[in-house]
Amino acid sequence: MGSLIQILFMLLDIIWWIVIIHVIMSWLLNFGILNYNQSFVRQIWMSLERILEPLYRPIRRALPDLGGLDLAPLVVLLGITAIRIIIARNAVYLM
């Protein structure tokens, strides 16, 4: 059971880093440091969007419209942290 918990933590870490990379890349695109017209940048951006949109969509529907401010990545990161805490605290009971 311990190895399953470690695998779950690893998957949560991967999702965490994908969200962080998406946020940083969105900042770099918005500030003009990265150019969306480059095919490599566009491919990475579209891949990240396809991966994260199923996580962001229900959160964006639940949150109020804040104009240009998107809090969905923050909510996802908080959710991942909460899941990690819940699993870590209850791992003793699962074994």
N, C-alpha and C positions, 0 to 999 in steps of 0.2 A: 504494500500500500504506500510505503514511503517513496518508492520510485515513481508512482503515479502522481503523487503530490509534487515531486520535483519536476516532472514533465509539465504539469499544469503551471507551475511557477515559471518555467522556461517559456511556455507559450504566452503567458501574461507579460513577461519581459519583452518578448518579440513584439507584441502588440504595442506595448509602452513605447518602444523605440521607433516603431513605424509612425505612431502619432507625433512624437517629438520631431522626427525628420520631416513629416508633412507640415507641421507648424513652422519650422525654420525655413523650409523651402517656400512656403507661402509668403513669409516676410521678405525673403530674398527676391521673389518675383515682384512683390508689391513695391519694393524700393528700387527696382530696376537693376539689381546686381546680376540676376539671372534673366536670360532672354527666353521667353516662352516660344519664340519662333524657331529656336534650335530644336532639331528633332530629338536629340538625346534628353534634353530637359523636358520636352513635351511628353515623351514616353514615360519618364519617371513620374511626372506629375499625374498623368492619366492612370498609371498603375496604382499610385497611392490613392487616388480618388476612388478607383474601383474597389480597392480593399477596404477603405474606411467609410465610404458612403453608407453601407448598411448599418454601421454603428452610429453614424451621425444623424441619419434621417429621422429616427424616432425621437431623438433628443431635440433636434431643431424644431420638430412639431410641438413638443411640449414647452419649450422655452419661448418667452415673448420675443417679438421682433425688436432687436436692438440696433437696427440699421446696419452698419458695416462691421459691427462687433460680433464675432462668432464664438460663443462659449461652449459649443459642442465638444471640441477637443479637451477643454478643461474638465468637463463633466465626465468624459471617457477616462481621463487620467485619474480623476478622483474615484471613479467606479472601479478601476483596476486596483488602485491602492486599497479600497475597501474590501474587495474580493480577496486580495492577498492577506489582509489582516484577519478576515473571517476564517480563511483556510488555515492560516498559521495557528490561530488560537484554538481551533477545533481539530487540528491534526492529531492531537493526543487521543481524542475520542474515536477517530477513524481507524486507528491502528489496533 
